[in-house]
Amino acid sequence: MLIIGAGFAGLAALAGFDGTGVKVTLVDRHNYTTFQPLLYQVATAGLDAGDVAFSARQLVRHRPWAEFTTGEVVGIDWSRKEALLSDGRALAFDFLILAAGAVTNYFGVSGAEENSLAIYTLEDALEVRARLYSQLEAADSNPTDGALTFVVVGGGATGVEMAGALAELLHASLERDYPHLRPSFARVLLVERQDGLLGAFDESLGRYTVKELSRRGVEVRLGESVKEIRPGEVQLGSGEVVKACLIVWGAGVAASPLGAKIDAELTRAGRIVVADDLRFGGRPDAFAVGDIAAAPMAPGGEIAPQLAQPAIQAGAHAAKQILRLIEGKETEAFHYRDKGTMATIGRHAAVAQLNWGIDLRGAPAWIAWLALHLVTLLGMRNRLAVLVNWAWRYLSWWRGPRLIVGAETGRSAAPTRAQE
């Protein structure tokens, strides 16, 4: 049994084999799994990298029937039933669960990949944090036009959470930590091509989000597209050019390119077409789950969104179907159970849309968001660390790890004064 990918879907599939005696190999290109919903807090120094990452080997330590190996899967030899790794190794399997996840989607915008920073991986978040504080240091020494203008592209949960966190960070830290800067020097611009924020939510929650972000000093541009991103500036669809010290891309994700390398039928969006039971390619032994798969929420229904809950439920379903096949039983169709969606805006403000027709906003939604993310983190150490960080930040407004480590990776998301 082989699981490719140690994200939400892969880990749910792994847990599905607990107590069954099935031998499982988990492979991922990293030796850790990342709790992606909190990456924006790493990017804005609210949490440290170790607070949102968990060792993959620790996940299998108490599972003697499972093993983990680090490697990047680049193809599958179906005739030999082997996953091919970039280092030349091959991993054999009887059954396969493909949970390779997604990558950042730049939607063909010129210069976006080269000149903006995403926050989809832990490395992304650390780079954003380093660039952010490098720019604050440079601006404190010599403010220039655009030195403290931050542009966030995308009005989904990622963009909203990032913009809100940036605005709060700048408000709380500029006067305290940077004597030559004032909050009025800073500008946070959130650009969304649709007419509202948080398109997956009820319109009233989207309007509330716009209001709360605006109250926190975020400039929300609705119905505005991004035409091109150049080093240190964004050209909007309206023709306006915005100089920016940091450009964060949070506009969406695309399925992992692995799907195009394994002889699988793909949707126009690049996701693997799967049957109702999540098998793909007409193969009896191969399942695709999570962001890489175009899984119907019910037979003949709409495709599940690329979110954590559909991935978790699909991973668990695939494991269950493999156990049924081992027992000689027929597989069952996947049915997604919508448990609701949440997004945080900032201190005392969040939105939650629950599956019972209940919408929450403000402090109640914020508390619910905190509680949910705390309990779903992997590892007691991570939960305690996040709880302590959140409590300390709430009481003191102190932002945590502000060290600039490994700041520059060569991409010109924005020039600091030292780079110019």
Summary of the structure (lengths in Angstrom):
residues: 420
radius of gyration: 21.9
end to end distance: 52.6
largest distance: 71.4
contacts: 1433
relative contact order: 0.17
helix: 35%
strand: 24%
